[in-house]
Amino acid sequence: MDNSGCIVICLAALMVVINAAFHPVDLTNLQDDTEPDVNLTDSSSYIRSWVARNYDPLAAKVSQADALTSWDYNTNITDSNQADTIVSATQSANFTKILAAQMKKFQVNGTDATIRRLYKKITELGMAALPENELTQYNKLVADMTSTYSVAKICLDESAAVGSCPSGNLVSLDPNITVILRDTRDPKQMKHIWKAWRDATGAKMRSNFTDYVVLKNKAAKLNGYSDAGAAWRSNYVEPTLNYTDENFLSDLDALWNQIRPLYNELHAYVRRRLIQRYPAENIRPDGPIPAHLLGNMWAQSWGGVLNFTQLFPNKTKLDVTDEMKRQNYTIDRMFKLSEQFQTEIGLKPMPASFWNHSMFERPDGREVVCHASAWDFYLGGDVRIKMCTDINMQDLITIHHEMGHIQYYLQYENQLLPFREGANSGFHEAVGDTLALSVATPRHLAWLGLVTNQTDDLQSDLNFMFSTALEKIVFLPFAYIMDRYRYDVFSGAIRSSDLNDAWWNYVLKYQGLEPPVKRTEHDFDPGSKYHISSDVEYMRYFISFVIQFQFHKALCNASGHTGPLYQCDINQSKAAGKLLSSMLSMGSSEPWPNALEKVTGSRKMDAAPLLEFFEPLIKYLHEVNVKNGDVIGWK
């Protein structure tokens, strides 16, 4: 997830090259070398060959150079490396502008749908539409915000400032703060950590964020969009199918309305258990939940409260972290398990570069961007993961998520470069999570030897569904508001003077949460999340958490699974792997509804398979909440 991570366009960490440098590409004769034949600009076959011969090789080199420079910075945060990323971004922008101008010389109105897709992808400039000085300013703003987030530390000693923090009490987010929040039951400590992280991140980038919004909107308008939110949503719009921005927004609303009743039942149940656990916190039985009590910095996952909220405590515990440590799991073994799952359903193995160049652990002696991410370097089969891995079940699942990105890269590597991306951004996020739905089942964990007394009784099944819901269902409203909020910021519906208040209005409305301490407009709490600071579109995650259940159901059917959907494990099913591969290899060469239909038989995003997966849990929670007189919802 974003316990997953995001896409960016080791044997040990020590093997990572840390001497970064700008990677120049010779573009001296770019315009002359790529000049199209004016007599053939209306020919589909010529346009396709021009893209393959003139555009693709150079685009791959420029993309590789940009990725290498960004990798160097992300694995060694220094001022010099940050400066190199800005130079590299300028190189990419210049290439994009020249090739877009060349592509615009073609007449594509009478050409086929594939050519028109290529035309749109190559001619749309994105942030490169900005004048060079403003593009440099934008890149510097995002780099500064990302750096603020990535190097942030807090002091666990409430009486000490970060600059005078006692040895051992100065901690980073991963893995230190993440583990402490997950394991501690001290509400005072949780409140201190919650506030200190936001002081160290979001509050320091508010001014940069407002300047960033101005430049994002200017670039969007130069590309023909009303604002940056509309530009982001264009990734999901399919003009050839008459699927519009309005259709997409309507579908998002419909999906949330399908899911909301389950979330509300889950919220009511957990709220009651929190009231019992923390009576001094004065949580109202009809009110929101204080956001610091849920075991996660952003309350996007509630797995941290599982040990005192589990439905049937005497049944098997499905967090296998302790068993992984008892069996002396290594980080390398965790990644090898993920590769094994993929290859045993017939997908591709990881290339040597993956094992030689990835960063699997947080290195000593330098600052890095620890947020887990998968990387495509576009040439030579070079793909990598950057992750500060810890040995626990959550990171095992995150590894499967990131390895799903890598598998997607490998599957579509023979497409033209503009099509070397997910059918839409949500597809890319869904692949690894779809596989992880099998890996996280009690049956599969037992197959791995991590659960020794696995049973199929209803109470154990409900425990499994409940623990899964604390990750999957809880995440959905958070993922939904991350971009609903930014859509309104970009459109001007949220003023720059109301950034924090408007954020908490969204959090209250959709998540039913409230801040544990007073917040003001001196704060910028959205900026405490990586994807806000780093300019990463987030609706992809909401979509992925819906369609992964559609994919899962389809793959389960292909594997011959019978029985409840929540019990399905596609382990070693070549039929399931073949079906998935048929979609992954398409990249974005066709509209995403076509790709969805390729796997599921449906052309529409639908939460029905998700609800089917959790159906017994929905029924059980409703019965328990009615019995206890719990209020569903909050005010």
N, C-alpha and C positions, 0 to 999 in steps of 0.2 A: 504494500500500500504505500502510501506515502509514509506509513510505516513501510510505505511503498516507495516511494521515490518518484523521481521524475525523469523524463528523457531529456538528454542534452543532445541539439543539432547543433602471483604473487605467490607466485609461490610465497612471497613474503613482501611486506611493505618496503623492506630495504632494497628490493630490486627495482623500485620505481626510479626512473631518471628524474633528478631534482634540479639539474642545471637547465633551467628553462631558457628559451630563446624564441624570438619571432621566427616563423617559418615562411620565408618569402616564396612566392611563385612568380615566375617570369611571365608577365602579361604585356610585355613591350609591344608586340604586334597583334594584340588580341583582336582589335577591330578589323584589321586587314585579313587576319587568318580565319575569321569567322563570317566574313561577308557572304551573304546568301546570293545565289544566282537569281537575278531579278526576273528572269524568264520562267522560273519554276516555282515561284512563291505561292502558287495556288494548288500545288500538287501534294496530296497527302503523303505519297511515298517519298517524295523529295524532302518534305518537312521532317518526316520521321528519320530519314537517313541523316539529315543535317543535325538533328538533335543528337543522334547516336555518334556521329563523326566529329562534329564541331563543338557541341555543347558539353556532352557527358564527360569526356576525358579531362577537360579543363575544370569543369565543375567539381569533379571528384578530387582533383589535386587541391583546389582552393578549400573545399570542405575539409579535406584531411588536414591541411595546414592550420585551419581555424580550430579544428578539434584538438590537434596536438598542442597548440599554444594554450588553449583553454584547459586542457588536461594538466599541463605544466603548472598553471596557476592554481587549479583546484587541489593539486597534490603538494603545493608549496606556496602558500600565500605570502607574497612579498610585494612591495611597491613596484619593483622592477618587473615582476611577472605580470602584475596587473596592467602596467603600462603596455606590455607586449600584447595583451589581449585587445587593447584598444586599437593598436596599430593593425593587428590581424583583422579586426572587425572592419576597419577602413578598407583594407585590401579586398575583403569579401564584398563589401558594398560597391566598390568600384567595378568589380567583376559583374555583379548582379545588374548594375545599371547598363553597362555596355551590352551584355547579352540580352537583356530585356529589350533594349533598343533594336538589336538585330532581329529578335523574334517578332517584333511588331511590324517588320517589313513583310511578313507573310500574310496572305489573305486566307483566313481560316473559316469564313462563314459557310462555305460549301464543303468543308472537310468533315471527316468522321468524328465521333464523340471523343475518341482517344486523343486526337490531335488538338481538339478544343480544350481538353483537360491539360495537356502539355502547355498549350499557349497560356492559359490562366496561371499555371504554376510558375512559369518562367518569366512572364511579364509583370507579375505583381511584385513590387519592390520591398514590401514590408518596411522595416525601419530604415532601409537604405534610401527610401524616398526623401529623407530629411537632407537638408544642406549639410555639407561635411562638418562644419563647426558644431551644428546642433546634434548630428549623429555622434560626434565625439563626446559631447556633453551628456547625451543619453547613456552611452556606454560607460562613462565615468560614474554617473549616478547609480546605475545598476551594480557596477563593480563595487562601489563604496558601500551600498546597502548590503550586498552579499558578504562583503568582508566584515562589516559590523556584526552581522548575524553569526558568521562562521567562527570568529575569534572571540566571541562574547564568553565571559566567565562570570560566575557569581561567587560570593563568599557565603559559606554555610553558617558562619558565625554572624548572627544578626547584629552584634555590637560593633563589627569591624567593617570598614570600607574595603573595596576590592584591592586598593593600593596597599593596604596594611593588613591584609588577610593572613591569619596564621597559617603556617605550612600545613598542607594536607586538607585545608578547608576551601581552597580556591579550585573550583571545578568547572568543567565544560559540560555542554549538553549531553554529548554522546561519548562514552556510555554512562558517565557519572550521574548527571541529573536525572536522566531517563530511568536509571535503575533505582535511584533513591525515591523518586516519586512513585514508582511502581510498588516498592516494598514497604515504605514507611506508613505508619498508622497514626502519626502525630500531626493533628490538624494545624498546630502552630507552625511546625516546620514546613508543611505543605504550603501554607499561606505565604510564608517568607520566600520560599523558592519561587512560587508563582509570580509574586510581585517583582522580585529581584531580576528574574529573567526578562520581564517586560521592560524594566528600567534599563537593562543592559542592551536591549535590542530595539524594539519598536520605538520607544521614546526618543532614541538617538537618530532615527532616520525619517521622522515625520516631515521635516522640511524637504529633504531629498525626494520623498515620495510625492509631494505635491508638485514639485518641478518635473518629476518623471511623468506624472499624469498629463501635464501640458504637452510634453513632447510625444508621448504615445498617441494622444489624440490628434496632434498635427500630422504625424505620419499616417495615421488611419485615414484622415481626410484627403491627404495627397494620393492615397490609394483608392479613393472613391467611396469610403465608408463614412457613416455619420459620426462614429467615435470608435475608440479602441475596443470597446465591448463588442460592437458589431463586427469589427475585423476579426476578433477571436472566434466569434460564432460562425464566421464564413467557412471555417474548417468543417462544419457540419451541414452547411447548405449545399444542395445539389441542384443546380439550375436545370440540367437536362431532364430531371425527374420532377420539376416544378415543386421541389421541396425548399421552402423559403425560410428566412429567419423567423418569421412569425410562426411557421409550422414547428420549428425547432423549440422555440420558447413555449409554445403550447404543449408540446410533448414533454418538456421538462416538468411543467406543472402537473400534467397527468401522471407522470411517473411518481412524483413526490406524493400526490394524493393517494396513489395505490399503496405506498409504503408507510405513510404517516400513522395509520391506526396501529400497526405493529410497534413502531417506535414509541408511541404514546403508552402502550401497555408496558413495554420494557422500562420506560422512564418511571412510571408509577411504581412498579415493583422495586426497582433499585432505590428510588427515593425513600420508600418505607424502610428498607434495610439500612440506608444511611442514617435515617432518623434514629433507628435503634442503636447503631454503632456510635454515632456522635451526637448524643442528646444535647450537649452544651453548644452545638452549632446553631440551634434554634431554626432548623429547617421546617418550613410550614408543610403540612400534609397536602395542601393544595397549591403549593408554591414552586418556584424554580429551585434547582439544585445548585448549591455553591460550586463554582467551576473548579476549585482546587482540590476537591475531595475524591476525584474519580481516577487517580493514578496515572494521569497523562497530562502533559503540559498544556494541551489545547482541548482536552476532553473529547478528542476525536476517537479514542479507544478507551473502553472502560474495563479492560482486562485486569487492571490493577486492583479492582475490588472483587474479583472472582472468588478469592479464598474465603470471604465472609458473605457472599451473596449466592453461591452455588446452590442450585435448587435442592439437591440431595447430597449433603456433605459426606455421607458414608460411602458413596459410590466412588468409582475410579476418578482420580484427578487427571484431567487431560492436558495440563501443562507439564510437558515431559522434560523441562529444563533440568531438574534434579537428576533424572535418569540419564540424560545426555552427559552430565558432568560425572556421574558415577561410572559411566562406561568410557570415560576419558575421550569424549569426542574432541576432535580438533576442528579448527576453522576450515582447513583444507578438506576434511572429510565431509563437512556440511555442504560445500560446493560440489564435491564429487557425487554426493547423493542426489543433488538436483540434476546434474548432468545424466546420471544413471536413469533417473525417472524419464527424462526426455528421450534418451536413446532407446530405452526399452519399449517405448510406444512408437518407435520408428522415426523419431526426429533426429536432427543432425547433432553430432558431437561438437564440443567446443574445440576451436583450433588452438594450435600451440601458443599463438600470441596471447590468447586469453589467459593462459596459466602463467606466461612469462612476464606480462606487463600489467596485469590488474593490481589494484591496491585493495587487499582484503582486510587489512588491519590498520588502526591508527598508528602512524609512525612516531617515533620519538624525535624530538629536536626541531620540529617545524610545525607550523599551523597548516591545517588542511580543511577543506570543506567535507565534513563527515557525512553529510546527507547522502544516503545511498543513491547511486545512479548508474545507469548502463550507457555505454558509449560505443558509437559506430565511427570508425575512422575512414571508411569508404574505399580504401584501397588495400589490397593484399590480405583480405580477410581479417584485418585487425579489429577486434572487438574486445572491450574490457568492462570490468565493473570496478567502481570506486565505493568502498564501504568500510566503515569502522566497526567490524563485526565483533559481536560478543557471543559466547556460547550459551544460547538459550533458544527456546522454541520460537519466540517471536522473530528472532533474526533468521532462524531456519526457514520460516515462511517468507520473510523478506527476500532471502536469497532466491527462492523459487520465483518470486515476483520479478526480480531483476534479471534472472536467467531467462524468463519469458521474453523480455525485451531482446536479449541477445539472440534467442532462437528466431524471433521475428526478423532481426537484421540478417541472419544467415539465410533465411528462407526467401527473402525478396532481393538478395544481393544481385541477381541477374536482371532485374528490372532496370529500365532507364532511371537515371538518378532522381528526376523529379517524382518518380513513383516509389522511391525507396523510403517509404514511411507507412505508418498504419493507415488502414482504410479511413479511419478518422482517429483523433488522438485517444479517444476512449478505448478503441480496439487495442492499441499498443499497451495500455495499462491493464487490460483485461486478461491477456494471454497467460502470464505467469500466475495470476490469481486463480484462473480457471484450473490450472494444474494443481495449485496448492489446495483447492477444495477437496481433491482426492487425497493429497498427502496428509492433510490434517484430520482425516477420519480416524476413529479408533481402530478400524480394521487395518488401515495402512500403517499406523503407528505400531500396532501389534506385529505386523509383517516385518517392520524394521527392528523389532525387538525392544522398542521403547515403552510399550505397554505390555505387561505380563499377565494381567488378569482381566482381559477384555471380554465383555459380555454384551449381548444384544437386547437386554431387557429395556423396557420403556424408560425407566428412571435414568439409566445410563445414557440412553439416546437423548433424553431431554437435557441432561447435563451438557452433552456435546453441542446440541443446538443452542443452548443458552450461552456457552462460552464463545461459540461462533458469532452469535448475535451481538455480544459485547464488542466484537471487532467489526463485523460487517454492517449490522443495522445501525449501530450507534454512529458509525462514520458517515452515513448518508446525509443527514441534515447538515453536518459540518461541511462536507464536500459541496453541498448545494449552495450554502450561503457564501462560501469563499468567493465565488464569481458572481452570484446575484448581487452581492455587496459591491464588487468592483464594476459590474455593469452600471450600477447606479452612480458610482463615483465618476466613471468615464463619461456618462451621459449628462452629468451635472445635476441629477436628481438629489445627490448627496453633495452638499457644499464642502469646500475644503476646511471651513470652520467647524464642521460637525462630524469629522471623520470618525472619532472614537465613539461618540454617542450613537451614531447611526450603526456602527458595528454591533454594539451591545443590544440595540433594538432588534437586529437580525438574530443574534444569538438567543435572545429571550424568546422571540417568536417561533423559531424553528427548532432550537435545541432544548429550550426550557431550562436554560442555565443563567446564572447571574454572577458578577464578579465578587470575590470575597472581600475586597477593599474598595473604597471609593475611587472611581475613575473620573478623569477630567479631560479636557481638550489639550492638556499638556502631554497626555499619553497618546500612544498610537499602537494599541494592542494587536491589530491585524499584523503589524510588522514583526511580531514575535514568531511568526511562522515563515519558514524558509521560502515558500513559493510566492509570498507577497514581496519579500525583499529581493528575490531573484527574478521577478517578472515571468513567472511560469503560470500559464493558464491552468485552471483547476477543475473546470467542469468535466474534463476528461475522466477524473476519478469518480465523480458521481455516476457518469455513464458507464464506466467500467464495472462498477459494483452492481449495476443492473444487468448488463449484457453478459457478464461472466457466468451468471446463473443460467442464462439462455444457452451459452456455449456448453456449460457443464451438462445440462440436460441432453443436449444433442449428442455430445460425445458419449455420455452414458448409454443412450439408446444405441449408438453405433457399436459400443463395446458388448452389447447384449445384456446389460444390467437389468435385473428384475428386482422389484422391491422399492422401498421409499427412496426418494432422490437423495436424502441426506446420508444414506448409507453407501452411495456409489463411490467406487474407487476404480478409475480406468487404468490402473497399474498394468503394464505389459500388454495393453490392447493395441495391436498394430492397426486395427480398423479405426479406432478413435484417433490415433496419430495421423493416419492418412487423411481423414476428414479435416482435421485441424490444419495440416500442411497445405491442403488444397486452397484454403482461404489465406493463410499466411503468405504464400508465394505470390499472391496477387498484388501485395503492397497496396498502393492507392491508385492502381491503374484503372479501377472501375469505381463507380459510386458506392459508398459504404452500405446502402441497403442491399446491393448485389452481393457484397461480401458477407453480410449478415445472413442472407438467404442461402448462400453456399453452404454454411454450416448448419443453420437452424431450420431452414425451410420457410422462415418468416422474414419479411422486409421491414418490420417495425420493432423498435425497442419496447420491451414489455417486462414488467416486474412480476408477471404471473409465475414463472419458474422460481424466482426468489421466494415468493409467498408459499409455493408448493414445498420448497425445501424446509421452511420453518413452520409449516402448517400445524404439526402437533404442539409446538411451543406456543404458537399464537393462542390455540385453544386452552392450553394449560395456564398461561399467564392471565388470560381473561377470567378464568374460573377462580384463580387465587386472588386476583385483585377485587373481584366482586365479593368473594367470601370475606376479605379483610376490610371491605368498605373503602377501598382506595379511590381517590379522585383521579380520573383519567384526564390528563392535561394539567395546566397550571395557569395561574393568574398573578 
